[in-house]
Amino acid sequence: MSTSGRFVQFIKRYIIHILLLSIVFTSIALCYLQNLESGSNHMKPEYHFFFIGQNSVDPFWKEVQRGVSDAAEELNVVAEFCAPRFNNPEEELRYLDMAITANVDGIITHVSSDTRSIDLINQAYNKGIPVVTVENDSHNSNRSTFVGTNSFVLGKEAARLMIDATGGSATIAIIVSGDYELDSTSHNIKINGFLNAVKGYPEMKVVEVYTSKMGTLSAEEITQAIILNKPEIDAILTFNSMDTLGAAQAIVSHNKVGQITVIGYGDIESILHYIKMGIIYGTVMSDPYIMGYESLKALVDLKKMNTASTFIDTGVKVTTRDHLEEYEIKTHTQ
């Protein structure tokens, strides 16, 4: 190749490199500006952290973000938030790569079981950037801390609710979110916890595991199909708030309230309304606000003291109509 040809190739590579860096830093800047809209500290922030959620529409992740934001304000740090609109592991990986390239002071992130996330977390570790994983862990990476719930215990608590609701006799369908294949470890641990708890009840059988996808085949559509084509199924278990709402809405639409038991996930207002109405028997969940708050605190501890617990258990929150009525009685009598 001639000297001029090599020079042209060099210039092309250089321009492509500059363009890629421009895209990365523009994306970081956009996330930063979005976070500034919610207010800023009067003092110069001590650290610049980056928080990557699984998606930006699920109320669960909005609560995690609220916990992160409150802790950031209290501890005088900046915590930018970026997330794909719907579950998209590829986009999560892109945000993680961006945060590492920007050389932020620390990262809080949801991770899938994709091995590329392990590689990126290890890259961050090698650059001296601590990583805290939330909701899903990354056991084989060099992450510093995992903040979340023991998935096996969460599955067992869901089983306990299902046993209470059905008297120990049910034909059950489980609906898992669209990233089931990539997050199979976490989902399998939850399902195994559920199966372990119901194995002493021979009349409780899980007959189907369905996969919902935001924007395509939703839990509401899956539940409609169950009602129309699988009349033997009389109980549904879901593992995120959007699927829980979708299943409940389909049951209402098809006039199956009281005929199909729903054990779900979450405690947003609309889910609590369905619990009060007896449409959803009960839910289990990690505490998203505490998850966000504790993950930010863990990053500050890692930066200031170079230490934090490797696992911060946020516990399992259980909500049923009895819990809500008990809470209302206490509130009215105070």
N, C-alpha and C positions, 0 to 999 in steps of 0.2 A: 504494500500500500504506500502511496506517495506521502511525502511530508504534509502536503496541503490536505490530503484526505484524512490523515490522522488528526490534524488540527481541527478539521470540521467535526469529526466524531467527538473529540474532546469538548468542543464548544457545545455540541448537542447534549452530551452527558451533563455538562455543567449547568446548562439552562434547565434541563429536566430536574436536576437535583435542587436548584433554586426554587423551581415551581412547587415541588413536593414540600419543601420546607415552608414555603409561603402558605400552602394549604393547611399544613399542620398548625402553624402559629395563628392563622386566621381563625381556625376552628376553636383553638384555645381562647383567643380573644373574644369570640362571640359568646362562649360559655361564661367567660369572666364578666362581660357586660350584662348578661342576663342575671347573674348573681348580684351585681351591683344595684339592680333595680329594687331589690328587697331591703336596701339600706347599707350603710357602711360604718365602720368604727371610726371614732374621732382620733384614736391613737393609731400609730403605724402598726399594722398587723405583724405578729411575731413570726408566723409561718404561712406558707402558701401550700394548701393541700388540694387534692383533686378527688372527687367522689364520683364513681361510676355506678349508676343504678341499672337494674335489669331492663326496665322500661319506664316511660314517663307518664303512663296513663293509669296504671294500677294504683289505687289509693294506698296500698301497702307501702309502695316505694315513695309515695309522697310523704307518708308519715316518717319513713326512714330519713328522708331529706330534711324534714322538720327537726328531727332529733339532732342531725348533724349540724344544721344551721344554728340551733339554739346553743349547742355546746361551743360552736365556733365563735359566736358573739360573746359568750361568757368568758372564753379563754383567749380572746383577742387574736384570732387567726382568720385567714381567708380560706373558705372551703368552696371551691367551684363545683357545680353539679352538671354532669352530662349523662344522657342516657338515650338509647334508641326509643322511638315512639312506641313500637311494639317489640316483643322479645326478638332479639337479633344478635346471636352470639358473635357474628362477624363484626358487627358495629361496635359491640363491647370491646372486642380485641383491638379495634382501631383506636378507640378512645384510650385504652390502656397504653398502647404504643405512643400515642400523642403525649400523654402525661409523662412518660419516661423520657421522650425526646425533649420536652420542655424542662426537664430536670426539676420537677416540683419537689417540695420538702417531704411529702408523704402521700400515699394513695389509699383510699378506701374503695373496694370494688366487689361487686358480685362477680362470680366466676362460674363458667360451665365446666364440664369435665373434659373439654377440648384440651389436648396436651399442649397446644400453642399458648394457652394461658399460663401454664407452668413455666414455659420458656420465658415469657415476658416478665412474669413475677421474679424469676431468677435474674433476668437482666436488670430489673429495678434494684434488687438486692445487691448485685455487683456494683451498681452505681451509688450505693449508699442510701437508696430511697426505701424506707420501710413501707410494707404493704400490709394492710388489714383487710381480710376477707369478711364479707357479711352474708348471712343467709345460707350460702353454700360455701363449703370449705375447699381448700386446695392442699390436701394432705402432703402430697409429694413435692411441693414447691418450698421455696425459702420464705414464704410469707411469715410475718412476725406474729400476728395474732388472728384468731378467728372469733368473731362475735356472732352468736346466733343460738339456735336451739338444737338440742340433741334430737336428730330426726327420728331415731328409733322410739324415743319416749313420746314424741309428738304423734307418731302412728299408733302407739298403745293408747294414748288418751282419746284419740279419735275412735278407736275400737270400743273403749269403755262407754263412750256416748252412744255408739251404735247398738251396743248390747242393752243399755238402759232404754233406748228408744224403741227397740223391736222385741224386747223380752227374750233375746237370744235366738231369734228365728228370722232369717232374712236371706233373700237372693239379691246379691249386691253387685252394682257396677261401680267402677272407680274411673273418674275422669282426671287425667293429668294434663299439664300444660304442654304447649307445642314444642318446647325444647326438651321433651322427655328423653329423646335419644341421647342428646349431649349431656343432660344432667341426670343420667340414669342412676348414678351412684346415690345421689341424694334422694331421688324418688324411690328407688328400690329399698333404701333403708326405712323410709316412711312406710312403704307398703309392707315390708317385712315386720316392722313393729306392729302394724295393724293385724297381719296374719298370725303373728305369734300370740297376740292377745285373744283372738277369736278361735284358736285351734281347739280349745276345750268345749266349743259349742258346735256340735255336729250339724245343727240345722242352720248355721250361718255359712253361706258359700259365696265366694267372689267368682262370678261367672264371666265377666268381661272387664278389660281395661281399655278405655277409649282415650284418644289424644285430641285435645282441642287446640285450635290455632287462632290467635287473635286476627280478626279481619277475614278469616276464611271459614273453617268449620268450627263454629263456636260451641260452647257447652250447652247453650240454649237449643241449638240445632241437634246436638247429640241427644239431649234429653227428649226432644220431640220424637226422634227416631226410636228411642227406647220405648216411649209410651205407645207408639204406633206398631212397632215390630217385635218388641220383647216384653209382652205383658207379664211374664213371670218375674221380671225384675221389680222389686218393691222397695229398694233402698239404693241411694246414690251417695258416694263419698267423693268430695272434691278437695284439692290442695292449694287453691288460691282464690282470692275474693271475687275475681271476675267470673270464674267458672261457677262459684257458689251462687252468685246472682243469676247467671244464665240458667242454671238448673232450676232455681226457685221460680223464675219468671215463666219457664215452660210449664212447670207443674201448675201454676196458677192459670195460665192460658188454656190448658187442657182439662181444667177442673179435676185435678188429681190430688188436691190438698187432703192430707189424712190417709191417702192410699200409698204414697211414695215418701219414704223417710229420707230427709237430706241431712247429712252431717258435712259441714263445710269448713271454711277457713275465713277468718277475718272478723272485724267488729266495726266496720264502717256503718254509718247511720242507716242506710237502706237494708243492710244485712240484719242489724238489730231490730228494725221494723218487722222483717220477715220472721225473726225469732219470736217476737212478741205476739205475732199473729198465728204462730204455730205452724208456719209453712216450712221453716227450717227448724229442726229440733235443737241443734246446737252447733257451735264451731270451736275449733282449736286454732291456735296461732302463736307464732313468735310475737314478741312485743316490738313492733317496728320502731317506735319512738325511742325506746331504750336501746335498741340495736344501733340506731344512728348516733345517739348521744354517747354511748360507751365506746363506739368505734373511733369517734373523734378524740375522746379523752385518751384512748389507748395510743393514738398517734402522737399526741402531745407528750405523754409519758415516755414514749420511745425516743422522741427528739431531745427531751430535757434530761432524762435519766438513763436512756439507752436500755430500758427494760419495761416489760408489760407482761401480763398473763398471756400464755399462748392460747388459752380458750376462755372466753368470757361467756358464760351461759346466761341467756336472757330468760330462760324458763319457758313453760308452756302456759298460755292463758286460755282458760276454758270458759265459754259463755253459753248459757242456756236461758230459757225463760225464767226458771227458778232463780238464777243468779240475778237477772234484771229486776225481778219483782222484789228480791231481798234488798237490792241496792236502793230501789225506789222507796221501800218502807223505811230504811235507815235514813235516807235523805229527808223524808217528810217528818220524821220524828226528831230530827236534830234541831 
